[in-house]
């Protein structure tokens, strides 16, 4: 309607501006200069079609680690956080989802790729001040405001995976009620496999500090978190990716002895054993099952002769992955 009310001269100026911006996106890709695409995104943040094209170019550029580091140190984080912070009118869901996906790529650590185990000795987790300054509130607020939109919930949970890699970010997320936000996303879209998968993925990096501290229980009971993870894992147990991520969350939850009674009552070892039987070639899944089963004292369903110490503690959350096929003694963390 605003376009229709424009005069001829105003329409011509807008047409020129949009045409110029699309040309600049081509230059941005050619020169591997993310700042050009960022400027286009900033200039036309109210025009969804141009914003989506700009972020498409930015996402291609962010696959390059050198470009990604430049972008992390530039204005792009704040531009993206502002995009998801604003409550937009209906019809902008695709643009918001694209912004959340772009945030996920922007926060990817150096040396990281989708689903890779986090090894802090080999990876560099980006330190972006605006993540705590505005990013966490923006992403959590966006997810709360757009609960009914599955794609936004999927992409938002995906962004949270990398947002939670740095310890200070994780603490701020937990204080902001992130686990409750994720559980609500899972509750709102119980049959959407993609939402469940990304939500479980995010929880892996968020529950490894425990869920029975006031920061989390003030928002959602630990038992409810366990129930939601169990329900999602059971519903999609035939899907290797969902079963794998769900069992990783359960493994991290088992590192806190205060969860043991409820995990036993919920027959977690049995569910994990079913996942192992369905996906017999997944060595990581089998190792997680064996370790969790031993820790919970359910030797009646322990596979083979594999045994692991039951003295596992919460470990050092900054120590990276302790994930191998001989023993698991540290919390599991993944990067996207």
C-alpha angles and dihedrals in degrees: 000000000000089000092052091052092055122106122239094261092050091050091051091051091049092048091051092047093051093046091049091049093052089051090050090055088059089052091048091057093043094050096035087233110148092184091071092055090043090055090051090050091049094048096048102031089131093056107077097195093054092041091054091049091048092050090047089059091044092052091054090050094047091062085075109081095213092052090045092055091050090050092049089056095045136067097282097095093057092044092054094044089052091051093058094036095065116084102232134198122261113285097048096090094107091052093049092048090051090051091053091049090050090051089054091054093044092055094048109124122242108271091021132125135170114307095356119151111253111245108172092196089064102032134062114218109210118245108214113169094204091063089077094027095058113333100081094048090045096052096042091046091049092052092048092049095047101041094137094055109088096193092054091048091049094049093041092054088047090055090049091060093069094031089063097052095091113070095226090051091049092052091050091048092051091049088051093057098253096157092054089050091053094046090051090051090053092047092049094051106029095155097044105101094194093054091047092048095050092043092053089046090055093047091056090068095040107047097050090091090056130261101233097081121105092252090069105025089056086069106029134002117251090236091057091053091052092047092051093050092047093049093050094045092048094047093052100028092127089062107084096208095051094043091049094051094042092053090049090056090049090049091054091047090053090059088076108072090207088072095051099091093051093043090052092046089052091051094236095165090056093051092047090048090055089053091051091050091051094046102034096162094061105101094179091054092049092049092050090050094049093048094047093045093052092046091053091047095240097138091154090078099034112130119237120319097313111131135173135189114276090207093083113141135191088279126193109318090200092053095087126226123350091184120135139117098263102057143338116218103149134059116274117246129177134191126213 
